[in-house]
Amino acid sequence: GVRCFNLNVDLMLVAFVTGVLVEGFSTLIAKSFNMTGRVAATPRRLMQNNRQLMEIFYPGGLQRNGDGWKLSTRVRFVHARIRSLLAKSGDWDFEAWGTPLSAANLGLAIATFSMQLLKYSKLVGTNFSIEEQESVLAVWRYAGYLMGIPETILYTDGADAERKYNIAYMCEPPPGEDSVAMSNALIRAIAPVAGVTDPKEQEDLTDLAYRLSSALIGQELAGQFGYPKHSRLTTMLTLYSFRMKQRFLRFLHSKQIVKSQNFSQLLKISVYDEGGISYRMPDHIKASQSSKW
């Protein structure tokens, strides 16, 4: 799984950002992020997600002293603090929305991060053996365990991940305004995080991201997110063209060159604070009024 990820990190990142993360915001999780005002911090959050993805698939990253272990455990603490802040804020409607950042929501999220990452990565051009797929699922399962997802909810294998994914979505309400805000903020954050500063290039990259995302998550969910309208034919042609281009580039370069380029690319779009991994926690429900963390 680790070898597979580092060989295909460019494609898996595309799948992760334009497919997995935006789909994750179709659930009530989006409400907690939007209520805390973290939309403005979306570029940094995207880089944090990239960093965690990189570290859990780094050789030894999930061992006790690995950064993947530390970051996954930190997520557990952050979720607990935000859950507590939301509960005490008086703004959270428990009867309508249940527990904020609930175990059920997180169980669905980890099933999405693992199972859908494999699915979407295949669509953008990655090939996996059965062993590689099982290994990727195992990596995410352990990361989910570290993030505090109860083992009663945590999937055991691919079939169980799909079952829990399907059951969980039966219980989720349709995407609302919070999902629209978070998913679009995420897509618009891609160009700045990628270091694209030219306005025309930013516009072109954002349009490509919207079309790829629509092809991955489907026209129905893209419409619920309020994405710019593209026909199904347009999005599928975009996906096909992207997939063929990536396969051609791999044909031209050796695996070692691809791995080196992928690792360098991932470093550039991940957040690394000077002081290393911080365990500071938010101390206010609103991100704008919280101490830096």
N, C-alpha and C positions, 0 to 999 in steps of 0.2 A: 504493500500500500504506500509506504514512504517512497520507494523507488518510483512507483507509478506516478505519484503526485508530482515529484520533482521533475520528471520527464515531461509531464503534461500540464504544468502549473499555469501556463498562459491560457490554455483553453479552459481549465477548471476554474480559473479566476473569472473569466467571462461568464461561465455558467453560474458561478457563485453569486456574482454581483447582479447580473441582469435577470437571473432566474430565481435562484434560491432566496436571496435576501429580500427581493421585492415580494415574492410569494409569501414570505414570512410575515410581511406587514399586512397581509389580507386578514389576519386574525385580530383578536382583541389586544394582542401585545402592542399593536400600533397605538392604541388609546393611551397606554401608560407612557410611551415615548412622547406622544404629542402633548399630553397634559403637563409633562414636566418641562416642555419648551425646548426639547433637544433637537428640533428640526434645524435650528440655526447651526448646530454642531454636527450636521450630517457628514461633511467631508472628513472631519476628524474621526467620527464613529466608523466610517467606511475604512479608514486607514487602520483603526484598531481591530476591526474584523479581519482585515487582510493579515495583520500581524499575528493574531491568534491562529488563523488558518495556517500560516507559514510555520509557526512554532509547534503546533501539534503534529504536523507532518515532517518536522525536522528530525533527523536521526537522534534518538534519545530524548526528544522533546517532551514526552509524557512520563519520563522517569522523574523521581521525586525532586531532583534538583534542576530539572529541565524547565525552560521558560514556558513551554506548552502547558506543563503541569501548573506552574505558578499563575499563568494568565487564566486558565480555566477555573482554578480555585478562586481567583480574584473576581471573576464573573459571578460566582456563587454569592460572594459577600455583597457585591454591588446590587444584585437582584434582591437580596434580603433587605438591604437598606432602603432601596426604592420602594419595595413592597410596604415596608413600615411607614415611610414618609407619606405614601399615597393613602394608606389606611388611616393615618392620623390627620390628614388634610381636611377631611370633611367633604371633599369634592368627588370622592369615588363612590359610585352607586353600587354597593355590594349586591343588592337584590337583582339589579339588571345585568351587572357585568361579572359577578362572582368575585373571587379573590384576585387582586392585581398580580400579574406575573405568576399565575398559579402553576402548580406542578403539571397540570393538564396542558396548559399553554406551552410550557417548556418541553414537555414530552413530545408534543406535536412539532415544536421547532426543531428538536434534534432529529426526529424522523425526516423532516424536510431537509435539514442540512446534509444528511447522509444519503438517503435514498434518492431525493430529487437532484442532489449534486451529481450522482452517477448518471441519472437519466439525462439531465441537461448537458452534461459533459459529452455524452455520446452524440447528442444532437449537434453540438458545435464541432465535432470531429475527433473526439478521443475514442480509442479502442481499449477495452478492458478484458482481461481474462477473468474467469470465474473466481480464481484465487485472489486477484487484485481487487475485485469488487467486494469480496468477503472481508478482505483486510481493511479497505477504506471504511466499511461499515463498523468494523471492530475498533478502529481508531476513534471514530466519532462516538461510539457507544461509551468508551472509557472516558472521553472528554465530557460527555453528558453526565456520567456518574460523578466526575469531579465537580461539575457545575451544580450538583445537588439534585438532579432528577431522581426521584425514588425508583428503586429497581422494579417495583410493581408496575411502573409506567414505562420505564426504559425498555426499548425494543431488545430482543435477543438475537435476531438475525434479519435478513432482508425481507422475508415473508411477513415476519411479525411487525417490522417497521411499516410495511405497506398497509397491514391490517389496522394498526394504531392510527396511521395517517388518515385512512378513510373514515374510521369511526370518529376521530377528533373533528374532522371537517363537517361531519353531520351535525355536530353540536355548536359550531361556530355560526354567528349571525353573518349576513352579507357584509362585505367591506363597506365602511362608512367614511365620513369626512377625514377621520384620523388616518385611515389606510391610504386615502388619496394623497393627503399631505406628505406622509412619510415615503411612500413609493416614488412619487415624483421628485421629492427632494433627493432621494438616493440616486435616481437616474441622472439628475442635473449635477450631482457631485462628482460624477465619473471623470469628466473632462478636467476640472481643477486638480483632482487627485492624481490624474495621469500627467500633470505638468503642462497641459495645453493652455496657452495664454492668449493666442490669437483668437479674436471673437468669431471669425468665420470658421476656423478649425474647431473651436468649441461647439459651435452650432452643428457642424457636420457630424462630430463625434457623438453629440447628444442625440441627434436624429438616428444615427446608426444604433445607438444603445436602445432607444425606444423601439426600433423595428426588430432588433434581436430579442429584446425582452418580450415583445408581443408574440413573436414566433415561439418562444419557449413556454410562456405561461398560458398562452391561448388567447383568442380574441375576446372571449367573454370576460375574463378577469382583467385584461387590458382595458376593456371598455368600462368596467366598474372602477378602475383606477383613474379614468379620465385621460388616458393616454391620447396623444395626437392620432387622428384616425388614419389608418393604413389598411388597405385591403388584405385579406388573407394571402392572396397571390403575391403581393408585394413583400410581405413579411417572410413568407416561405422562400421566395427567390433570394432575399437578403441572407437568410440562414444558409441556403445551399451555396451561394457564392462565397460566404465567409468560410464555410467548412472546406470547400475545395481549395481556397487560397491557403488555408492553414496546412492542409495535407501536402500541397505543392511545396511550401516552404520547408516542411519536414523532410521531404524527398531530397531537397537540395543540401541540407545540412546534416552533419553527423549527430548522433544522440548526445555526445559529450558537449558539443557546441550548444545544442538546444538547452541542455541542463544548465550550462553556465549562464546563458542569456536569460533563462527563466528565473534563476536565482537572483541575478542582478536586478531584473525587472521587479521582482517581488519586494526586494529591499527598498527600492525607490518609492513604492506606493504603500509602504507600511509605516506606522508611526513608532519612532524610537525617541523617547524622552531622555534628556541628558542624565537624569538621576537614575535611569533604569526603570524597572517596573515599580510603579507607585501603588501603595495599598491605602492611599487616602480615599475616603468615602464621601459621597454627597451629603451635605448637612442641611439642605433646603429642598423643598419639593420642586421649586422652579430653578432650572439650570442657571438662569441669569443672576440669581441671588445666592447661589451656592458657592462655597469656597472652591478653589481649584482642586480638581481631583483627577 
